[in-house]
Amino acid sequence: MRDVDFMFENTPVRVVADRDHPELELAGLKVGPFEEGKEYEVRLWIARELERAGIARIRKERLDTTTLYKVHWRERVQPVRQLSSLPEDFYPKLRRYLSTLKEEATTSSEKMKEYERVVHLFHDIVNCRLRKIISLASVPAPSSQLLENLTREERHLYDRPREIISGWRSAVLGLGEGASQP
């Protein structure tokens, strides 16, 4: 998971400068100078620092509760061996969204309710997808289209039980190494 988070933190995002600012050096990287109203492309972690400093705001669409409800609905209506596609970098974005809501929940009862709704949706989505992933891992040859809908995190999860189930199946059926499975 750390590798996925690291990759996510280093993805390029678009920011819009909220004010003029001279060139900055962050962790050995130079960014800027910034001109108010202009767009720039920087790594996500740099964009967050620019937002915190009030220099720029991230332009890229963020995950929100409405998107989660749509994901939840799609996942619930899909058959057991069918996974819907998720927005790019879904899990890292969701973790960050939850973190932001949790911070905001300390000062607002409305944000606390939204945080609790999002946590519930998150758990429901994860549990639903987990059941489907384990089911897919037990299928001798799932379609490549199904596997394309797995996120990087889910693919990592899928591979482990798949290996275990495949080995168990071979042992139970009395097949040796390299033997084909029926």
Secondary structure as GFF3:
##gff-version 3
##sequence-region A 1 182
A	DSSP	alpha_helix	2	9	.	.	.	ID=ss1
A	DSSP	beta_strand	12	17	.	.	.	ID=ss2
A	DSSP	beta_strand	24	26	.	.	.	ID=ss3
A	DSSP	beta_strand	29	31	.	.	.	ID=ss4
A	DSSP	beta_strand	39	43	.	.	.	ID=ss5
A	DSSP	alpha_helix	44	52	.	.	.	ID=ss6
A	DSSP	beta_strand	56	58	.	.	.	ID=ss7
A	DSSP	alpha_helix	65	77	.	.	.	ID=ss8
A	DSSP	alpha_helix	90	105	.	.	.	ID=ss9
A	DSSP	alpha_helix	109	137	.	.	.	ID=ss10
A	DSSP	alpha_helix	144	148	.	.	.	ID=ss11
A	DSSP	alpha_helix	152	173	.	.	.	ID=ss12
###
